[in-house]
Structures are given as structure tokens and as C-alpha cells.
Amino acid sequence: MFDALTDVNFNDVYVLMQQLLPQIAGVGAIVRVSSTIPGYGPHAEVKSAVPMT
């Protein structure tokens, strides 16, 4: 379960941002929206691995 959560919530976000940043440099921005599932700790922990800046 941990691998599935990290693949979707961290690895995929990281790879997507790596691909998009060179294409939007100077003309755009990435807005990342996140959600939480109350009572589901592993989901929240993996979501927090990707910083919101």
C-alpha cells in the first residue's frame, strides 16, 4: 500500500513538475491542489512529502 500511495502522491507529482517547469518557465505557474482523507494517516503523510510553495 505504501508503494502505491507514494507512486501516485509523490513520484507522479515530482515527474510531472519536472516535465512542466521547462515549458512554462517565465510565462506560467504550477498550482498544486491537495486533499486529505480524515482518519487515513498514511495518505496524509505521503501528501506532505511534496511541499506546497
C-alpha positions in Angstrom: 0.0 0.0 0.0 2.8 2.4 0.8 4.3 2.0 -2.7 1.0 2.7 -4.3 0.5 5.8 -2.3 4.0 7.2 -2.9 3.7 6.4 -6.7 0.6 8.4 -7.1 1.0 11.2 -4.5 4.7 11.9 -4.7 6.5 10.2 -7.6 4.0 11.2 -10.2 3.7 14.8 -9.0 7.5 15.1 -9.0 7.9 13.7 -12.5 5.1 15.9 -13.8 6.6 19.0 -12.4 10.0 18.2 -13.8 8.4 17.9 -17.2 6.3 21.1 -17.0 8.7 23.5 -15.5 10.9 24.0 -18.6 7.9 24.5 -20.7 6.3 27.2 -18.6 9.4 29.0 -17.3 8.8 32.7 -17.3 5.2 32.5 -18.6 3.3 30.3 -16.2 2.9 28.7 -12.8 2.1 25.4 -11.4 -0.8 25.4 -8.9 -0.9 22.2 -6.9 -4.1 21.4 -5.1 -4.2 18.7 -2.4 -6.8 16.9 -0.4 -6.9 14.9 2.8 -8.9 11.9 4.0 -9.8 12.2 7.6 -8.7 9.2 9.7 -6.3 7.9 7.0 -2.8 8.8 8.3 -0.7 7.1 5.6 -2.4 9.2 2.9 -1.7 12.5 4.7 1.9 11.5 5.4 2.6 10.9 1.7 0.9 14.1 0.7 3.1 16.1 3.0 6.2 14.8 1.1 5.6 17.2 -1.7 6.0 20.8 -0.4 3.5 23.4 -1.3 5.4 26.6 -2.2 
